[in-house]
Amino acid sequence: MDQVLIALSEPPYVSGAGVGVHGVVSPHDVFRLPDLWQLHLYGYAAELVVEGSTHTIRPGHLSLIPPGAEVHYHYRGRSEHLYAHFRLPGDADRHVVAVMRDAGDQAPIIAASLRQAIAAVPGARARAAAEVWTVLWRVANLPVAGSPHAVVAAAIEYIEADLAAPLTVPAVARAAGVSHNHLTRLFRAQTGQTVVAYIRRRRMTRALHLLRESTLAIPAIAAAVGISDLQAFNKVCRRELGASPRALRARAHP
């Protein structure tokens, strides 16, 4: 077993979470959880066999094992990992996820969420469910390092965090770790649009939200989406949204 299908339309029910300590009594463990998913974030090197498929464990690796699957662990001494055992009640938002993968730079973030879930399980299971659900969404969207998806994901993350800044394609490319031309090719292939078009669309989407849902002054909205010149903001709104900022706000609050 190399991949599993998880449904994330509803939060999980977390039956248990904690710090697992293994490899002390025996270098091998064989077991199943008949009704529960297993999520493990590892801090050691070992080997895991799931339904006949062998997976190498390294620090920072993460595994997701479905209910009923038999697992064989082969340890190299005392081994500690963070774990969560849970049910997934939903049946939509399905994602194919690798049974074992390197969490990369997301490992510390995932570890922090799992530790919050561990602390919450005794008295605040809703909080534990929220933390594990967040982890599962992160796992479902983990890109493969160096892949086109990973590059574009890094570029989008940078853009979304800095929409108020004077974004340039070379700056976005540097944040994604590739050249300007390489990012341009990958971005169009993955999204169907240019980096500049994506930035413009996201700025206008955020501006429209603020115009409709807030009483923030229009100059402040323009600055919040990275267009400090009010005349330029009016022009972009008319071109992209079909009306001036004042007209768009008036439509939302007749």
MARNUDREN-487612 format. One record per atom (N, C-alpha, C): residue in one letter; x, y, z. Coordinates in steps of 0.001 Angstrom, whole numbers, padded with zeros to 6 digits, always signed. Layout:
BEGIN
AXYZ ...
***
This chain:
BEGIN
M+000849-001196+000000 M+000000+000000+000000 M+000883+001244+000000 D+000755+002063-001052 D+001569+003257-001179 D+000766+004548-001068 Q-000545+004473-001344 Q-001393+005656-001294 Q-002715+005333-000623 V-003325+006368-000064 V-004649+006230+000539 V-005530+007374+000054 L-006826+007201+000188 L-007801+008217-000187 L-008466+008728+001080 I-008343+010025+001332 I-008947+010597+002533 I-010014+011612+002136 A-011106+011642+002902 A-012204+012581+002682 A-012178+013626+003786 L-012044+014891+003402 L-011827+015955+004381 L-012985+016946+004466 S-014172+016530+004041 S-015313+017444+004060 S-015810+017745+005465 E-015482+016884+006426 E-015895+017103+007819 E-014703+016871+008740 P-014687+017525+009898 P-013560+017332+010820 P-013525+015909+011342 P-012340+015428+011668 P-012229+014062+012201 P-012720+013996+013642 Y-013044+012790+014072 Y-013249+012545+015495 Y-011961+011934+016015 V-011293+012627+016922 V-009996+012183+017426 V-010217+011294+018639 S-009879+010024+018476 S-010040+009056+019563 S-008880+009117+020544 G-007705+009403+020015 G-006528+009480+020883 G-005391+010178+020178 A-004499+010781+020938 A-003305+011439+020404 A-002260+011454+021501 G-000999+011362+021100 G+000037+011336+022114 G+001418+011209+021517 V+002366+010907+022383 V+003748+010647+021985 V+003981+009152+022128 G+004213+008473+021019 G+004458+007040+021050 G+005922+006739+021290 V+006201+005835+022208 V+007576+005408+022501 V+007670+003915+022191 H+008565+003561+021263 H+008679+002171+020813 H+010141+001765+020731 G+010360+000507+020440 G+011705+000001+020282 G+012447-000233+021576 V+011746-000165+022706 V+012380-000341+024017 V+012287-001797+024455 V+011086-002355+024367 V+010874-003750+024753 V+011262-004688+023635 S+010937-004314+022397 S+011210-005159+021237 S+011541-004278+020042 P+012413-004743+019134 P+012715-003954+017936 P+011621-004060+016879 H+010590-004852+017143 H+009519-005047+016155 H+008157-004891+016818 D+007229-004282+016079 D+005824-004214+016476 D+004972-004591+015280 V+003920-005358+015529 V+002939-005696+014496 V+001560-005461+015096 F+000731-004636+014423 F-000588-004364+014978 F-001509-003761+013915 R-002790-003655+014252 R-003796-002983+013434 R-004655-002100+014334 L-005235-001076+013777 L-006308-000319+014405 L-007541-000569+013542 P-008420-001469+013958 P-009518-001894+013084 P-010418-000772+012594 D-010647+000250+013423 D-011640+001271+013077 D-011083+002687+012973 L-009782+002846+013135 L-009222+004189+013222 L-008089+004408+012228 W-008012+005639+011706 W-006850+006076+010940 W-005692+006338+011904 Q-004473+006192+011377 Q-003266+006505+012150 Q-002460+007568+011406 L-002143+008639+012094 L-001249+009669+011569 L-000032+009726+012479 H+001155+009531+011918 H+002393+009550+012694 H+003361+010568+012099 L+003993+011357+012963 L+005105+012219+012559 L+006333+011719+013298 Y+007338+011284+012547 Y+008461+010538+013119 Y+009654+011425+013461 G+010346+011003+014522 G+011582+011663+014918 G+012759+010711+014901 Y+012666+009629+014127 Y+013703+008600+014138 Y+013773+007911+012777 A+014789+007068+012632 A+014952+006248+011430 A+014511+004823+011738 A+013729+004254+010829 A+013229+002887+011016 A+012659+002407+009688 E+011889+001324+009761 E+011247+000779+008563 E+009809+000424+008906 L+008914+000732+007994 L+007496+000443+008165 L+007009-000370+006969 V+006295-001447+007260 V+005671-002243+006210 V+004164-002174+006405 V+003463-001681+005381 V+002006-001548+005427 V+001397-002430+004340 E+000695-003472+004773 E+000047-004379+003825 E+001014-004850+002741 G+002251-005185+003155 G+003237-005732+002235 G+004129-004725+001545 S+003824-003411+001645 S+004653-002376+001027 S+005605-001800+002073 T+006892-001748+001720 T+007918-001288+002652 T+008190+000197+002464 H+008269+000921+003585 H+008513+002359+003565 H+009639+002689+004540 T+010578+003491+004094 T+011670+003931+004949 T+011218+005122+005792 I+011470+005048+007084 I+011146+006145+008008 I+012412+006944+008288 R+012310+008248+008193 R+013392+009150+008572 R+012801+010272+009414 P+013638+010949+010218 P+013114+012077+010988 P+012445+013102+010074 G+011264+013552+010471 G+010530+014500+009657 G+009592+013855+008656 H+009609+012523+008582 H+008662+011830+007719 H+007324+011669+008427 L+006296+011517+007610 L+004944+011423+008124 L+004223+010285+007413 S+003467+009490+008174 S+002700+008401+007573 S+001222+008560+007887 L+000396+008071+006965 L-001052+008089+007118 L-001557+006702+006735 I-002106+005994+007716 I-002459+004581+007558 I-003957+004413+007792 P-004666+003754+006868 P-006122+003637+006987 P-006540+002588+008003 P-007792+002632+008432 P-008293+001627+009381 P-008157+000217+008817 G-007791-000698+009711 G-007723-002104+009346 G-006433-002563+008712 A-005556-001636+008321 A-004296-002029+007679 A-003322-002574+008719 E-002700-003690+008412 E-001707-004270+009325 E-000364-003598+009093 V+000261-003161+010178 V+001552-002488+010079 V+002622-003295+010810 H+003817-003294+010235 H+004996-003928+010839 H+006063-002843+010983 Y+006445-002540+012207 Y+007508-001571+012467 Y+008788-002305+012830 H+009904-001847+012287 H+011232-002383+012593 H+012093-001217+013073 Y+012352-001191+014371 Y+013042-000064+014989 Y+014550-000303+015083 R+015267+000783+015362 R+016725+000715+015528 R+017124+001198+016917 G+016251+001002+017861 G+016461+001474+019221 G+015245+002260+019668 R+015382+002963+020768 R+014267+003759+021284 R+013786+004742+020211 S+012486+004746+019966 S+011928+005531+018865 S+010671+006262+019339 E+010636+007569+019149 E+009497+008374+019569 E+008856+009062+018359 H+007531+009051+018335 H+006812+009793+017305 H+005548+010418+017899 L+005055+011436+017225 L+003763+012020+017571 L+002696+011286+016778 Y+001553+011024+017402 Y+000518+010303+016686 Y-000862+010858+016995 A-001777+010603+016072 A-003203+010860+016287 A-003966+009701+015684 H-004937+009185+016420 H-005831+008123+015956 H-007228+008732+015821 F-007875+008547+014679 F-009119+009280+014436 F-010008+008571+013418 R-011254+008996+013398 R-012215+008582+012370 R-012462+009757+011433 L-012747+009453+010167 L-013098+010481+009192 L-014554+010290+008775 P-015465+011106+009298 P-016884+010896+009017 P-017338+011394+007649 G-016551+012272+007018 G-016977+012861+005752 G-016844+011908+004579 D-017468+012271+003459 D-017345+011451+002250 D-017093+012297+001009 A-016714+013568+001183 A-016409+014449+000050 A-015048+015104+000281 D-014644+015960-000673 D-013299+016562-000651 D-012245+015466-000529 R-012290+014532-001450 R-011384+013381-001396 R-010022+013736-001996 H-008978+013248-001334 H-007608+013510-001766 H-006798+012225-001703 V-005983+012007-002722 V-005048+010892-002714 V-003774+011350-002013 V-003368+010603-001001 V-002215+010978-000180 V-001283+009781-000062 A+000019+010045-000099 A+000996+008976+000076 A+000950+008437+001500 V+001109+007125+001640 V+001164+006506+002968 V+002347+007056+003755 M+003475+007267+003087 M+004670+007791+003744 M+005266+008879+002882 R+005623+009997+003509 R+006308+011046+002767 R+007071+011961+003712 D+008004+012711+003142 D+008784+013686+003900 D+007955+014954+004053 A+007733+015373+005285 A+006951+016594+005522 A+007746+017855+005224 G+009074+017734+005050 G+009897+018873+004670 G+009824+020005+005672 D+009740+021244+005134 D+009714+022403+006031 D+008375+022557+006749 Q+007398+021694+006402 Q+006125+021714+007119 Q+006166+020898+008409 A+007213+020105+008591 A+007286+019215+009759 A+007152+019971+011088 P+007868+021096+011310 P+007697+021802+012589 P+006283+022327+012798 I+005634+022776+011728 I+004266+023290+011833 I+003311+022155+012169 I+003488+021020+011495 I+002642+019856+011764 I+002870+019364+013191 A+004121+019336+013618 A+004429+018900+014980 A+003748+019805+016009 A+003768+021114+015769 A+003129+022050+016707 A+001625+021791+016795 S+000989+021537+015647 S-000450+021255+015653 S-000753+019948+016376 L+000069+018933+016139 L-000167+017657+016802 L+000025+017778+018316 R+000995+018566+018730 R+001192+018750+020178 R-000003+019488+020780 Q-000579+020436+020045 Q-001788+021107+020524 Q-002939+020107+020624 A-003044+019208+019643 A-004093+018183+019680 A-003901+017255+020865 I-002662+016858+021124 I-002357+015974+022251 I-002792+016622+023562 A-002492+017914+023709 A-002859+018624+024937 A-004369+018791+025063 A-005071+018857+023917 A-006513+019129+023940 A-007368+017891+024136 V-006845+016717+023799 V-007665+015499+023815 V-008387+015258+025143 P-007745+015423+026291 P-008462+015085+027538 P-009710+015917+027793 G-009704+017203+027429 G-010834+018033+027823 G-011444+018887+026738 A-010858+018904+025549 A-011359+019784+024482 A-011215+019067+023136 R-012046+018051+022942 R-011910+017239+021731 R-012225+018018+020453 A-013066+019036+020556 A-013325+019857+019377 A-012049+020568+018938 R-011268+021039+019916 R-009980+021686+019595 R-009025+020663+018995 A-009005+019459+019565 A-008149+018412+019019 A-008538+018090+017584 A-009845+018012+017322 A-010321+017734+015965 A-009892+018834+015002 A-009977+020094+015462 A-009577+021212+014602 A-008094+021133+014262 E-007263+020799+015238 E-005821+020712+015001 E-005494+019569+014040 V-006102+018405+014248 V-005818+017257+013374 V-006370+017508+011977 W-007520+018148+011885 W-008096+018475+010573 W-007163+019408+009807 T-006598+020387+010514 T-005631+021294+009895 T-004424+020526+009384 V-003926+019594+010188 V-002785+018782+009767 V-003134+017982+008522 L-004314+017372+008498 L-004707+016551+007349 L-004791+017381+006071 W-005303+018591+006170 W-005340+019456+004994 W-003928+019819+004547 R-003030+020056+005502 R-001640+020329+005130 R-001024+019130+004421 V-001279+017954+004968 V-000717+016734+004377 V-001277+016523+002976 A-002574+016766+002804 A-003208+016570+001502 A-002643+017507+000442 N-002093+018638+000886 N-001595+019633-000064 N-000080+019773-000057 L+000604+018827+000575 L+002062+018879+000573 L+002582+018664-000848 P+003336+019608-001414 P+003900+019399-002740 P+005151+018537-002678 V+005485+017916-003796 V+006734+017176-003898 V+007852+018172-004133 A+008877+018139-003279 A+009961+019121-003367 A+010547+019162-004763 G+010684+020396-005325 G+011277+020575-006627 G+010327+020370-007783 S+009124+019911-007543 S+008164+019670-008611 S+007585+020993-009087 P+007001+021011-010309 P+006341+022242-010767 P+005275+022720-009785 H+004527+021778-009213 H+003492+022162-008254 H+004103+022857-007048 A+005236+022353-006570 A+005884+022955-005401 A+006352+024368-005700 V+006898+024597-006885 V+007368+025924-007270 V+006204+026905-007342 V+005135+026500-008010 V+003976+027382-008157 V+003312+027613-006795 A+003245+026570-005963 A+002667+026722-004623 A+003465+027731-003808 A+004800+027680-003902 A+005643+028635-003172 A+005426+030050-003690 A+005274+030185-005006 A+005032+031505-005591 A+003691+032063-005126 I+002654+031236-005130 I+001326+031690-004717 I+001317+032056-003236 E+002006+031267-002419 E+002070+031575-000991 E+002720+032940-000764 Y+003780+033214-001515 Y+004468+034502-001391 Y+003547+035645-001832 I+002860+035449-002945 I+001958+036487-003457 I+000848+036772-002460 E+000203+035721-001962 E-000944+035898-001065 E-000536+036605+000223 A+000684+036379+000680 A+001157+037001+001917 A+001570+038451+001712 D+001801+038845+000443 D+002355+040175+000184 D+001575+040950-000872 L+000258+040749-000917 L-000544+041464-001919 L-000459+042974-001745 A-000217+043426-000526 A-000129+044870-000289 A+001223+045445-000704 A+002172+044575-001010 A+003521+045025-001380 A+003598+045262-002889 P+004602+046020-003338 P+004798+046226-004782 P+005429+044986-005426 L+004619+043973-005652 L+005105+042678-006140 L+005652+042783-007562 T+006746+042066-007802 T+007300+041935-009145 T+007538+040461-009437 V+007510+040091-010687 V+007719+038687-011052 V+009112+038213-010637 P+010181+038995-010835 P+011498+038540-010365 P+011532+038278-008859 A+010851+039114-008065 A+010830+038903-006615 A+010080+037628-006270 V+008975+037386-006938 V+008207+036155-006711 V+009048+034947-007096 A+009760+035042-008209 A+010605+033936-008672 A+011701+033635-007660 R+012315+034673-007104 R+013348+034455-006089 R+012766+033747-004875 A+011570+034144-004454 A+010933+033500-003304 A+010633+032033-003583 A+010340+031702-004849 A+010041+030323-005226 A+011296+029525-005556 G+012452+030200-005600 G+013716+029513-005824 G+014016+029154-007264 V+013419+029895-008217 V+013658+029615-009637 V+013889+030922-010370 S+014251+030826-011648 S+014461+032018-012454 S+013132+032620-012889 H+013189+033875-013297 H+012007+034579-013791 H+011343+033795-014920 N+012113+033402-015914 N+011552+032708-017074 N+010982+031346-016706 H+011687+030630-015807 H+011205+029300-015410 H+009880+029410-014671 L+009775+030377-013767 L+008521+030570-013051 L+007395+030923-014015 T+007682+031796-014972 T+006662+032205-015932 T+006105+030998-016678 R+006987+030101-017113 R+006542+028902-017846 R+005732+027980-016947 L+006267+027703-015744 L+005585+026780-014841 L+004234+027341-014398 F+004197+028630-014120 F+002972+029243-013602 F+001863+029167-014643 R+002188+029469-015886 R+001171+029398-016941 R+000713+027966-017152 A+001657+027023-017104 A+001297+025612-017302 A+000393+025105-016185 Q+000647+025541-014949 Q-000108+025041-013804 Q-001439+025760-013617 T-001486+027061-013905 T-002677+027853-013594 T-003424+028360-014818 G-002781+028318-015977 G-003424+028835-017183 G-003360+030335-017322 Q-002590+031002-016461 Q-002470+032456-016544 Q-001064+032889-016175 T-000751+034138-016452 T+000563+034661-016106 T+000615+035031-014627 V+001822+035227-014122 V+001985+035660-012729 V+001344+037026-012528 V+001561+037927-013474 V+001003+039283-013373 V-000521+039234-013351 A-001118+038406-014216 A-002576+038294-014257 A-003113+037721-012950 Y-002396+036749-012376 Y-002829+036170-011107 Y-002799+037224-009999 I-001721+037997-009938 I-001607+039037-008913 I-002741+040049-009061 R-002998+040461-010298 R-004064+041442-010536 R-005433+040886-010118 R-005702+039627-010488 R-006990+039027-010141 R-007162+038904-008636 R-006107+038466-007938 R-006221+038297-006489 R-006371+039644-005788 R-005694+040670-006283 R-005856+042003-005704 R-007288+042495-005860 M-007851+042266-007033 M-009213+042727-007269 M-010231+041901-006479 T-009970+040617-006318 T-010868+039790-005503 T-010880+040271-004066 R-009690+040574-003535 R-009608+041063-002162 R-010220+042461-002046 A-009992+043297-003038 A-010558+044638-003014 A-012087+044583-003035 L-012652+043719-003881 L-014101+043594-003964 L-014693+043127-002636 H-014011+042188-002000 H-014470+041722-000681 H-014509+042885+000308 L-013452+043691+000356 L-013396+044794+001314 L-014406+045886+000979 L-014646+046111-000301 L-015638+047102-000699 L-017048+046671-000293 R-017324+045387-000431 R-018662+044885-000138 R-018908+044653+001347 E-017889+044158+002040 E-018109+043658+003393 E-017592+044564+004497 S-016925+045659+004149 S-016372+046530+005184 S-016720+047986+004899 T-016466+048819+005896 T-016624+050263+005717 T-015262+050947+005609 L-014228+050160+005371 L-012882+050709+005223 L-012867+051720+004082 A-012174+052844+004290 A-012114+053887+003270 A-011490+053348+001984 I-011963+053835+000854 I-011488+053332-000438 I-009978+053521-000615 P-009393+054653-000226 P-007928+054756-000333 P-007203+053692+000499 A-007760+053358+001670 A-007141+052328+002506 A-007268+050959+001852 I-008378+050711+001186 I-008540+049431+000474 I-007538+049336-000659 A-007376+050426-001393 A-006404+050431-002489 A-005011+050103-001974 A-004631+050721-000860 A-003313+050445-000281 A-003205+049020+000217 A-004317+048490+000752 A-004295+047130+001303 A-004101+046065+000232 V-004398+046402-001013 V-004208+045426-002092 V-003049+045813-003004 G-002183+046699-002519 G-000947+046983-003224 G-001052+047985-004350 I-002126+048804-004380 I-002265+049833-005422 I-002420+051168-004701 S-001323+051797-004425 S-001341+052998-003585 S-001892+054216-004317 D-001816+054223-005649 D-002323+055348-006434 D-003828+055178-006647 L-004622+056106-006117 L-006080+055970-006148 L-006621+056008-007579 Q-006014+056818-008419 Q-006462+056888-009812 Q-006234+055549-010514 A-005078+054948-010241 A-004783+053638-010830 A-005743+052581-010295 F-006092+052668-009006 F-007034+051709-008415 F-008404+051831-009072 N-008856+053062-009281 N-010135+053270-009954 N-010114+052676-011354 K-009029+052867-012051 K-008913+052378-013422 K-008939+050853-013471 V-008208+050215-012547 V-008172+048747-012521 V-009531+048195-012134 C-010210+048826-011177 C-011548+048365-010775 C-012507+048414-011961 R-012474+049522-012708 R-013373+049639-013855 R-013071+048576-014900 R-011793+048321-015125 R-011414+047349-016159 R-011701+045916-015725 E-011365+045576-014487 E-011468+044194-014036 E-012824+043849-013422 L-013462+044823-012762 L-014714+044558-012042 L-015920+045236-012679 G-015679+046066-013674 G-016782+046643-014432 G-017396+047889-013860 A-016837+048440-012788 A-017399+049648-012183 A-016357+050286-011282 S-016629+051535-010891 S-015721+052226-009977 S-015845+051639-008576 P-014870+051876-007712 P-014982+051393-006330 P-016238+051897-005622 R-016593+053155-005823 R-017793+053699-005163 R-019045+052994-005662 A-019101+052734-006967 A-020278+052068-007523 A-020371+050637-007020 L-019243+049959-006908 L-019244+048591-006408 L-019717+048550-004969 R-019298+049506-004167 R-019744+049560-002774 R-021225+049897-002706 A-021685+050790-003555 A-023102+051173-003541 A-023991+050003-003922 R-023540+049154-004835 R-024329+047999-005239 R-024511+047023-004068 A-023481+046912-003231 A-023540+045993-002103 A-024401+046540-000977 H-024534+047881-000915 H-025303+048529+000170 H-026243+049555-000438 P-027287+049095-001166 P-028209+050039-001824 P-028995+050852-000806 
***
